[in-house]
Amino acid sequence: MSKTNIEYTNVVNVCREIFSKKTKDYGTAWRILRPSSLTDQLFIKASRIRTIQDTGENKVGESIEDEFIAIVNYCLMAIIQLRELELVELELSHNEAEKLYNKYALEAFELMKRKNHDYGEAWRDMRVGSLADLILQKIYRVKQIEDNKGETIMSEGIDANYFDMLNYAVFALVLMNEPGEL
């Protein structure tokens, strides 16, 4: 397994563990949220990252790393909400929630491997701030698509943007864990 695959898997495992613990604490209360509400949650997290990066001040105490983890998890929740339309129950069992999380986390991983091949791991030479900016850009794109009732003329759909944001957040977390990175 390549270095990137191992690092990616390690980051997603941390995110999954937090998702699992929060699911035990809260159940699947997030299932009440429409995808557009999850997009707004992503906006809040990405905006906070950018504010902290721009000001150098963190008055809440949650780290930028925590916010990127939240972005990974909110993206997976949003993908589940978009893709699993036949699920009408708000409360899923812990096992069912994890099963869906794993299903779409694996899809994101496979997408990352394909894109990483074609782009030659260009993300490794990017700044964490640039990845945060790309996430914000994707959020604005998703908001526009949502405002257009999900219709696009030639662009990827909402779920593709969620997958990209998820992968950018994982890349940011990998870079933040490298020596000398913030």
C-alpha positions in Angstrom: 0.0 0.0 0.0 1.4 3.4 -0.9 2.2 6.1 1.6 -0.7 8.2 0.5 -3.2 5.3 0.9 -1.9 4.6 4.4 -2.0 8.2 5.5 -5.5 8.6 3.9 -6.7 5.5 5.7 -5.3 6.6 9.0 -7.0 10.0 8.8 -10.4 8.5 7.8 -10.1 6.0 10.7 -9.8 8.9 13.1 -12.8 10.6 11.5 -14.8 7.3 11.6 -14.0 6.9 15.3 -15.3 10.3 16.1 -18.4 9.7 13.9 -19.0 6.4 15.8 -18.6 7.9 19.2 -21.0 10.8 18.3 -23.5 8.3 16.9 -23.4 6.5 20.2 -24.0 9.8 22.0 -26.5 11.4 19.7 -27.9 8.6 17.6 -28.5 9.7 14.0 -30.1 13.0 14.8 -28.3 14.4 11.7 -30.8 12.5 9.5 -33.3 15.2 10.1 -31.1 17.7 8.2 -31.6 18.3 4.5 -28.5 18.2 2.3 -28.7 22.0 2.1 -28.5 22.2 5.9 -25.4 20.0 5.9 -24.0 22.3 3.2 -24.5 25.2 5.6 -22.8 23.2 8.4 -19.8 22.7 6.0 -19.8 26.4 5.3 -19.6 27.2 9.1 -16.7 24.8 9.6 -14.7 26.0 6.5 -15.4 29.6 7.3 -14.1 29.1 10.9 -10.9 27.5 9.5 -10.3 30.4 7.2 -11.0 33.0 10.0 -8.5 31.2 12.3 -5.9 31.0 9.5 -6.4 34.7 8.6 -6.4 36.1 12.1 -4.2 33.6 13.9 -6.8 33.7 16.8 -8.8 30.8 18.0 -11.2 31.9 20.7 -13.4 28.7 20.8 -10.7 26.3 21.5 -11.5 23.6 18.9 -8.6 23.1 16.6 -8.4 23.5 12.8 -7.8 19.8 12.7 -11.1 19.2 14.5 -12.9 21.4 11.9 -11.4 19.4 9.0 -12.5 16.2 10.7 -16.0 17.6 11.0 -15.9 18.5 7.3 -15.1 14.9 6.4 -17.9 13.6 8.6 -20.5 16.2 7.4 -19.6 15.4 3.8 -20.3 11.7 4.5 -23.6 12.5 6.2 -24.6 14.7 3.2 -23.7 12.0 0.7 -25.7 9.5 2.7 -28.7 11.9 2.7 -28.4 12.4 -1.0 -27.8 8.8 -2.0 -29.9 6.8 0.4 -33.3 8.2 -0.6 -35.1 4.9 0.2 -34.1 5.3 3.9 -37.0 7.0 5.6 -36.2 6.3 9.2 -34.6 9.1 11.0 -32.9 6.9 13.6 -30.6 4.3 12.2 -28.9 1.7 14.2 -25.3 2.3 15.1 -24.3 -0.6 12.8 -26.4 0.7 9.9 -24.9 4.2 10.2 -21.4 2.9 10.3 -22.1 0.6 7.3 -23.3 3.6 5.3 -20.3 5.7 6.5 -17.9 2.9 5.4 -19.6 2.5 2.0 -19.2 6.1 1.0 -15.8 6.5 2.7 -14.6 3.6 0.5 -16.1 5.3 -2.6 -14.2 8.6 -1.6 -11.0 6.6 -1.2 -11.4 5.0 -4.6 -12.0 8.4 -6.2 -9.0 9.8 -4.4 -6.8 7.0 -5.8 -8.0 7.7 -9.4 -7.6 11.4 -9.2 -4.3 11.2 -7.3 -2.9 9.1 -10.1 -4.0 11.6 -12.7 -2.9 14.7 -10.8 0.4 13.2 -9.6 -0.2 14.0 -5.9 -0.1 17.7 -6.6 -2.0 18.3 -3.3 1.3 17.5 -1.4 2.7 20.7 -2.7 -0.3 22.8 -1.7 -0.8 24.8 1.4 -3.5 23.8 4.0 -5.0 27.3 3.5 -5.4 26.6 -0.2 -7.2 23.4 0.5 -9.5 25.3 2.9 -10.2 27.8 0.1 -11.0 25.0 -2.3 -13.4 23.6 0.2 -15.1 27.0 0.5 -15.2 27.3 -3.3 -16.9 23.9 -3.6 -19.4 24.9 -0.9 -20.4 28.0 -2.9 -20.7 25.8 -6.0 -23.0 23.4 -4.1 -25.1 26.2 -2.7 -25.6 27.5 -6.3 -26.6 24.0 -7.5 -29.0 23.7 -4.6 -30.5 27.1 -5.4 -30.9 25.8 -9.0 -32.9 22.8 -7.6 -30.0 20.4 -8.3 -29.9 21.2 -12.0 -26.6 21.6 -13.8 -25.8 22.3 -17.4 -22.4 20.8 -17.6 -21.0 20.6 -14.1 -20.7 17.7 -11.7 -23.5 17.2 -9.3 -23.8 18.0 -5.6 -22.5 14.6 -4.5 -19.3 14.9 -6.6 -18.6 18.2 -4.8 -19.1 16.6 -1.4 -16.6 13.8 -2.3 -14.1 16.4 -3.4 -14.5 18.4 -0.2 -14.1 15.3 1.8 -10.9 14.4 0.0 -9.5 18.0 0.3 -10.2 17.8 4.1 -8.4 14.5 4.3 -5.4 15.9 2.4 -5.3 18.9 4.7 -5.3 16.6 7.7 -2.4 14.5 6.2 -0.4 17.7 5.5 -1.1 19.0 9.1 0.4 15.8 10.5 3.7 16.2 8.6 6.6 17.7 10.5 6.7 21.5 10.3 3.2 21.9 9.0 0.4 23.9 10.7 
